[in-house]
Amino acid sequence: MSCLDLPGCHSQGDTRDEALANIREAIGLWLEVDAEEAGLQQVETLELAI
């Protein structure tokens, strides 16, 4: 799976549910790194239903 809006944000899993859980984690990590590189001190995340 890939998040098209986040370059290089990809993941996979043995099942659909595992792949979704993994891409959610990958998106969170991608956003954390992006915020850190931008110098942001605090990041708020929301859980969205798919």
PyMOL Python script that loads the backbone (N, CA, C, O; Angstrom):
from pymol import cmd

cmd.read_pdbstr("""\
ATOM      1  N   MET A   1       0.838  -1.168   0.000  1.00  0.00           N
ATOM      2  CA  MET A   1       0.000   0.000   0.000  1.00  0.00           C
ATOM      3  C   MET A   1       0.884   1.232   0.000  1.00  0.00           C
ATOM      4  O   MET A   1       2.013   1.210   0.491  1.00  0.00           O
ATOM      5  N   SER A   2       0.350   2.298  -0.557  1.00  0.00           N
ATOM      6  CA  SER A   2       1.064   3.570  -0.608  1.00  0.00           C
ATOM      7  C   SER A   2       0.114   4.700  -0.261  1.00  0.00           C
ATOM      8  O   SER A   2      -1.087   4.626  -0.523  1.00  0.00           O
ATOM      9  N   CYS A   3       0.665   5.742   0.331  1.00  0.00           N
ATOM     10  CA  CYS A   3      -0.087   6.972   0.552  1.00  0.00           C
ATOM     11  C   CYS A   3       0.411   7.955  -0.500  1.00  0.00           C
ATOM     12  O   CYS A   3       1.503   8.508  -0.377  1.00  0.00           O
ATOM     13  N   LEU A   4      -0.385   8.164  -1.518  1.00  0.00           N
ATOM     14  CA  LEU A   4       0.051   8.946  -2.674  1.00  0.00           C
ATOM     15  C   LEU A   4       0.402  10.393  -2.338  1.00  0.00           C
ATOM     16  O   LEU A   4       1.209  11.010  -3.033  1.00  0.00           O
ATOM     17  N   ASP A   5      -0.199  10.944  -1.272  1.00  0.00           N
ATOM     18  CA  ASP A   5       0.084  12.330  -0.893  1.00  0.00           C
ATOM     19  C   ASP A   5       1.378  12.492  -0.103  1.00  0.00           C
ATOM     20  O   ASP A   5       1.829  13.614   0.127  1.00  0.00           O
ATOM     21  N   LEU A   6       1.982  11.368   0.316  1.00  0.00           N
ATOM     22  CA  LEU A   6       3.215  11.419   1.094  1.00  0.00           C
ATOM     23  C   LEU A   6       4.302  10.651   0.339  1.00  0.00           C
ATOM     24  O   LEU A   6       4.347   9.423   0.413  1.00  0.00           O
ATOM     25  N   PRO A   7       5.164  11.342  -0.374  1.00  0.00           N
ATOM     26  CA  PRO A   7       6.180  10.678  -1.180  1.00  0.00           C
ATOM     27  C   PRO A   7       7.029   9.692  -0.371  1.00  0.00           C
ATOM     28  O   PRO A   7       7.559  10.031   0.688  1.00  0.00           O
ATOM     29  N   GLY A   8       7.144   8.491  -0.881  1.00  0.00           N
ATOM     30  CA  GLY A   8       7.957   7.469  -0.246  1.00  0.00           C
ATOM     31  C   GLY A   8       7.287   6.755   0.911  1.00  0.00           C
ATOM     32  O   GLY A   8       7.928   5.950   1.587  1.00  0.00           O
ATOM     33  N   CYS A   9       6.014   7.029   1.157  1.00  0.00           N
ATOM     34  CA  CYS A   9       5.295   6.398   2.268  1.00  0.00           C
ATOM     35  C   CYS A   9       4.596   5.143   1.755  1.00  0.00           C
ATOM     36  O   CYS A   9       3.536   5.217   1.134  1.00  0.00           O
ATOM     37  N   HIS A  10       5.208   3.988   2.025  1.00  0.00           N
ATOM     38  CA  HIS A  10       4.711   2.703   1.546  1.00  0.00           C
ATOM     39  C   HIS A  10       4.751   1.686   2.671  1.00  0.00           C
ATOM     40  O   HIS A  10       5.510   1.832   3.629  1.00  0.00           O
ATOM     41  N   SER A  11       3.935   0.664   2.550  1.00  0.00           N
ATOM     42  CA  SER A  11       3.945  -0.427   3.518  1.00  0.00           C
ATOM     43  C   SER A  11       3.302  -1.643   2.870  1.00  0.00           C
ATOM     44  O   SER A  11       2.807  -1.575   1.745  1.00  0.00           O
ATOM     45  N   GLN A  12       3.317  -2.755   3.593  1.00  0.00           N
ATOM     46  CA  GLN A  12       2.698  -3.981   3.089  1.00  0.00           C
ATOM     47  C   GLN A  12       2.300  -4.853   4.262  1.00  0.00           C
ATOM     48  O   GLN A  12       2.627  -4.541   5.407  1.00  0.00           O
ATOM     49  N   GLY A  13       1.607  -5.926   3.995  1.00  0.00           N
ATOM     50  CA  GLY A  13       1.203  -6.873   5.022  1.00  0.00           C
ATOM     51  C   GLY A  13       0.733  -8.159   4.386  1.00  0.00           C
ATOM     52  O   GLY A  13       0.441  -8.201   3.191  1.00  0.00           O
ATOM     53  N   ASP A  14       0.658  -9.206   5.180  1.00  0.00           N
ATOM     54  CA  ASP A  14       0.216 -10.502   4.665  1.00  0.00           C
ATOM     55  C   ASP A  14      -1.289 -10.537   4.411  1.00  0.00           C
ATOM     56  O   ASP A  14      -1.765 -11.312   3.581  1.00  0.00           O
ATOM     57  N   THR A  15      -2.037  -9.695   5.126  1.00  0.00           N
ATOM     58  CA  THR A  15      -3.486  -9.604   4.929  1.00  0.00           C
ATOM     59  C   THR A  15      -3.857  -8.147   4.707  1.00  0.00           C
ATOM     60  O   THR A  15      -3.048  -7.249   4.939  1.00  0.00           O
ATOM     61  N   ARG A  16      -5.089  -7.917   4.254  1.00  0.00           N
ATOM     62  CA  ARG A  16      -5.559  -6.541   4.051  1.00  0.00           C
ATOM     63  C   ARG A  16      -5.528  -5.776   5.369  1.00  0.00           C
ATOM     64  O   ARG A  16      -5.071  -4.634   5.409  1.00  0.00           O
ATOM     65  N   ASP A  17      -6.008  -6.394   6.449  1.00  0.00           N
ATOM     66  CA  ASP A  17      -6.029  -5.725   7.748  1.00  0.00           C
ATOM     67  C   ASP A  17      -4.621  -5.390   8.235  1.00  0.00           C
ATOM     68  O   ASP A  17      -4.388  -4.309   8.775  1.00  0.00           O
ATOM     69  N   GLU A  18      -3.699  -6.305   8.046  1.00  0.00           N
ATOM     70  CA  GLU A  18      -2.313  -6.053   8.436  1.00  0.00           C
ATOM     71  C   GLU A  18      -1.714  -4.931   7.595  1.00  0.00           C
ATOM     72  O   GLU A  18      -0.997  -4.078   8.119  1.00  0.00           O
ATOM     73  N   ALA A  19      -2.000  -4.923   6.301  1.00  0.00           N
ATOM     74  CA  ALA A  19      -1.484  -3.871   5.429  1.00  0.00           C
ATOM     75  C   ALA A  19      -2.040  -2.508   5.832  1.00  0.00           C
ATOM     76  O   ALA A  19      -1.316  -1.513   5.825  1.00  0.00           O
ATOM     77  N   LEU A  20      -3.336  -2.461   6.184  1.00  0.00           N
ATOM     78  CA  LEU A  20      -3.926  -1.189   6.625  1.00  0.00           C
ATOM     79  C   LEU A  20      -3.306  -0.715   7.930  1.00  0.00           C
ATOM     80  O   LEU A  20      -3.017   0.473   8.077  1.00  0.00           O
ATOM     81  N   ALA A  21      -3.099  -1.617   8.874  1.00  0.00           N
ATOM     82  CA  ALA A  21      -2.466  -1.246  10.137  1.00  0.00           C
ATOM     83  C   ALA A  21      -1.044  -0.742   9.886  1.00  0.00           C
ATOM     84  O   ALA A  21      -0.612   0.235  10.497  1.00  0.00           O
ATOM     85  N   ASN A  22      -0.328  -1.399   8.999  1.00  0.00           N
ATOM     86  CA  ASN A  22       1.047  -1.005   8.700  1.00  0.00           C
ATOM     87  C   ASN A  22       1.122   0.340   7.995  1.00  0.00           C
ATOM     88  O   ASN A  22       2.020   1.132   8.281  1.00  0.00           O
ATOM     89  N   ILE A  23       0.193   0.617   7.075  1.00  0.00           N
ATOM     90  CA  ILE A  23       0.241   1.905   6.378  1.00  0.00           C
ATOM     91  C   ILE A  23      -0.158   3.023   7.328  1.00  0.00           C
ATOM     92  O   ILE A  23       0.363   4.134   7.225  1.00  0.00           O
ATOM     93  N   ARG A  24      -1.071   2.749   8.250  1.00  0.00           N
ATOM     94  CA  ARG A  24      -1.407   3.771   9.257  1.00  0.00           C
ATOM     95  C   ARG A  24      -0.164   4.133  10.078  1.00  0.00           C
ATOM     96  O   ARG A  24       0.106   5.308  10.329  1.00  0.00           O
ATOM     97  N   GLU A  25       0.579   3.116  10.486  1.00  0.00           N
ATOM     98  CA  GLU A  25       1.801   3.361  11.250  1.00  0.00           C
ATOM     99  C   GLU A  25       2.823   4.117  10.401  1.00  0.00           C
ATOM    100  O   GLU A  25       3.472   5.043  10.888  1.00  0.00           O
ATOM    101  N   ALA A  26       2.967   3.726   9.140  1.00  0.00           N
ATOM    102  CA  ALA A  26       3.921   4.388   8.242  1.00  0.00           C
ATOM    103  C   ALA A  26       3.551   5.853   8.043  1.00  0.00           C
ATOM    104  O   ALA A  26       4.431   6.714   8.010  1.00  0.00           O
ATOM    105  N   ILE A  27       2.267   6.145   7.911  1.00  0.00           N
ATOM    106  CA  ILE A  27       1.822   7.537   7.749  1.00  0.00           C
ATOM    107  C   ILE A  27       2.170   8.340   8.991  1.00  0.00           C
ATOM    108  O   ILE A  27       2.679   9.457   8.888  1.00  0.00           O
ATOM    109  N   GLY A  28       1.898   7.777  10.171  1.00  0.00           N
ATOM    110  CA  GLY A  28       2.224   8.472  11.419  1.00  0.00           C
ATOM    111  C   GLY A  28       3.708   8.767  11.537  1.00  0.00           C
ATOM    112  O   GLY A  28       4.100   9.872  11.914  1.00  0.00           O
ATOM    113  N   LEU A  29       4.532   7.781  11.216  1.00  0.00           N
ATOM    114  CA  LEU A  29       5.982   7.975  11.280  1.00  0.00           C
ATOM    115  C   LEU A  29       6.454   8.992  10.253  1.00  0.00           C
ATOM    116  O   LEU A  29       7.323   9.813  10.544  1.00  0.00           O
ATOM    117  N   TRP A  30       5.887   8.943   9.056  1.00  0.00           N
ATOM    118  CA  TRP A  30       6.248   9.896   8.003  1.00  0.00           C
ATOM    119  C   TRP A  30       5.957  11.316   8.472  1.00  0.00           C
ATOM    120  O   TRP A  30       6.776  12.220   8.302  1.00  0.00           O
ATOM    121  N   LEU A  31       4.765  11.504   9.072  1.00  0.00           N
ATOM    122  CA  LEU A  31       4.373  12.834   9.545  1.00  0.00           C
ATOM    123  C   LEU A  31       5.257  13.311  10.695  1.00  0.00           C
ATOM    124  O   LEU A  31       5.581  14.495  10.772  1.00  0.00           O
ATOM    125  N   GLU A  32       5.649  12.401  11.587  1.00  0.00           N
ATOM    126  CA  GLU A  32       6.552  12.762  12.680  1.00  0.00           C
ATOM    127  C   GLU A  32       7.892  13.268  12.150  1.00  0.00           C
ATOM    128  O   GLU A  32       8.402  14.292  12.604  1.00  0.00           O
ATOM    129  N   VAL A  33       8.451  12.550  11.198  1.00  0.00           N
ATOM    130  CA  VAL A  33       9.743  12.942  10.618  1.00  0.00           C
ATOM    131  C   VAL A  33       9.611  14.274   9.887  1.00  0.00           C
ATOM    132  O   VAL A  33      10.480  15.138  10.004  1.00  0.00           O
ATOM    133  N   ASP A  34       8.530  14.440   9.135  1.00  0.00           N
ATOM    134  CA  ASP A  34       8.313  15.688   8.406  1.00  0.00           C
ATOM    135  C   ASP A  34       8.206  16.870   9.373  1.00  0.00           C
ATOM    136  O   ASP A  34       8.778  17.932   9.129  1.00  0.00           O
ATOM    137  N   ALA A  35       7.473  16.678  10.470  1.00  0.00           N
ATOM    138  CA  ALA A  35       7.320  17.740  11.463  1.00  0.00           C
ATOM    139  C   ALA A  35       8.663  18.058  12.110  1.00  0.00           C
ATOM    140  O   ALA A  35       9.005  19.225  12.301  1.00  0.00           O
ATOM    141  N   GLU A  36       9.423  17.020  12.446  1.00  0.00           N
ATOM    142  CA  GLU A  36      10.736  17.223  13.057  1.00  0.00           C
ATOM    143  C   GLU A  36      11.655  17.997  12.129  1.00  0.00           C
ATOM    144  O   GLU A  36      12.359  18.908  12.565  1.00  0.00           O
ATOM    145  N   GLU A  37      11.654  17.641  10.858  1.00  0.00           N
ATOM    146  CA  GLU A  37      12.502  18.336   9.882  1.00  0.00           C
ATOM    147  C   GLU A  37      12.069  19.783   9.692  1.00  0.00           C
ATOM    148  O   GLU A  37      12.889  20.640   9.364  1.00  0.00           O
ATOM    149  N   ALA A  38      10.769  20.061   9.897  1.00  0.00           N
ATOM    150  CA  ALA A  38      10.253  21.424   9.764  1.00  0.00           C
ATOM    151  C   ALA A  38      10.460  22.230  11.043  1.00  0.00           C
ATOM    152  O   ALA A  38      10.177  23.428  11.077  1.00  0.00           O
ATOM    153  N   GLY A  39      10.955  21.570  12.102  1.00  0.00           N
ATOM    154  CA  GLY A  39      11.215  22.271  13.345  1.00  0.00           C
ATOM    155  C   GLY A  39       9.996  22.425  14.235  1.00  0.00           C
ATOM    156  O   GLY A  39      10.008  23.251  15.148  1.00  0.00           O
ATOM    157  N   LEU A  40       8.950  21.657  13.997  1.00  0.00           N
ATOM    158  CA  LEU A  40       7.753  21.740  14.830  1.00  0.00           C
ATOM    159  C   LEU A  40       7.993  21.013  16.145  1.00  0.00           C
ATOM    160  O   LEU A  40       8.595  19.939  16.169  1.00  0.00           O
ATOM    161  N   GLN A  41       7.526  21.596  17.224  1.00  0.00           N
ATOM    162  CA  GLN A  41       7.727  21.020  18.543  1.00  0.00           C
ATOM    163  C   GLN A  41       6.625  20.026  18.918  1.00  0.00           C
ATOM    164  O   GLN A  41       6.876  19.079  19.663  1.00  0.00           O
ATOM    165  N   GLN A  42       5.424  20.230  18.415  1.00  0.00           N
ATOM    166  CA  GLN A  42       4.296  19.388  18.809  1.00  0.00           C
ATOM    167  C   GLN A  42       3.467  19.050  17.573  1.00  0.00           C
ATOM    168  O   GLN A  42       3.208  19.906  16.727  1.00  0.00           O
ATOM    169  N   VAL A  43       3.059  17.795  17.489  1.00  0.00           N
ATOM    170  CA  VAL A  43       2.240  17.339  16.364  1.00  0.00           C
ATOM    171  C   VAL A  43       1.013  16.646  16.921  1.00  0.00           C
ATOM    172  O   VAL A  43       1.115  15.803  17.812  1.00  0.00           O
ATOM    173  N   GLU A  44      -0.133  16.999  16.400  1.00  0.00           N
ATOM    174  CA  GLU A  44      -1.384  16.361  16.815  1.00  0.00           C
ATOM    175  C   GLU A  44      -1.831  15.447  15.688  1.00  0.00           C
ATOM    176  O   GLU A  44      -1.850  15.849  14.525  1.00  0.00           O
ATOM    177  N   THR A  45      -2.188  14.227  16.028  1.00  0.00           N
ATOM    178  CA  THR A  45      -2.658  13.283  15.023  1.00  0.00           C
ATOM    179  C   THR A  45      -4.096  12.877  15.327  1.00  0.00           C
ATOM    180  O   THR A  45      -4.528  12.887  16.480  1.00  0.00           O
ATOM    181  N   LEU A  46      -4.821  12.524  14.289  1.00  0.00           N
ATOM    182  CA  LEU A  46      -6.204  12.071  14.393  1.00  0.00           C
ATOM    183  C   LEU A  46      -6.329  10.721  13.739  1.00  0.00           C
ATOM    184  O   LEU A  46      -5.651  10.449  12.748  1.00  0.00           O
ATOM    185  N   GLU A  47      -7.179   9.873  14.268  1.00  0.00           N
ATOM    186  CA  GLU A  47      -7.457   8.573  13.671  1.00  0.00           C
ATOM    187  C   GLU A  47      -8.673   8.711  12.771  1.00  0.00           C
ATOM    188  O   GLU A  47      -9.734   9.140  13.222  1.00  0.00           O
ATOM    189  N   LEU A  48      -8.529   8.352  11.505  1.00  0.00           N
ATOM    190  CA  LEU A  48      -9.627   8.422  10.548  1.00  0.00           C
ATOM    191  C   LEU A  48     -10.068   7.020  10.179  1.00  0.00           C
ATOM    192  O   LEU A  48      -9.238   6.122  10.037  1.00  0.00           O
ATOM    193  N   ALA A  49     -11.347   6.828  10.026  1.00  0.00           N
ATOM    194  CA  ALA A  49     -11.871   5.522   9.605  1.00  0.00           C
ATOM    195  C   ALA A  49     -11.736   5.383   8.103  1.00  0.00           C
ATOM    196  O   ALA A  49     -11.936   6.339   7.353  1.00  0.00           O
ATOM    197  N   ILE A  50     -11.394   4.181   7.675  1.00  0.00           N
ATOM    198  CA  ILE A  50     -11.256   3.910   6.241  1.00  0.00           C
ATOM    199  C   ILE A  50     -12.420   3.064   5.806  1.00  0.00           C
ATOM    200  O   ILE A  50     -12.519   2.708   4.631  1.00  0.00           O
TER     201      ILE A  50
END
""", "prot")
cmd.dss("prot")
cmd.show_as("cartoon", "prot")
cmd.util.cbc("prot")
cmd.orient("prot")
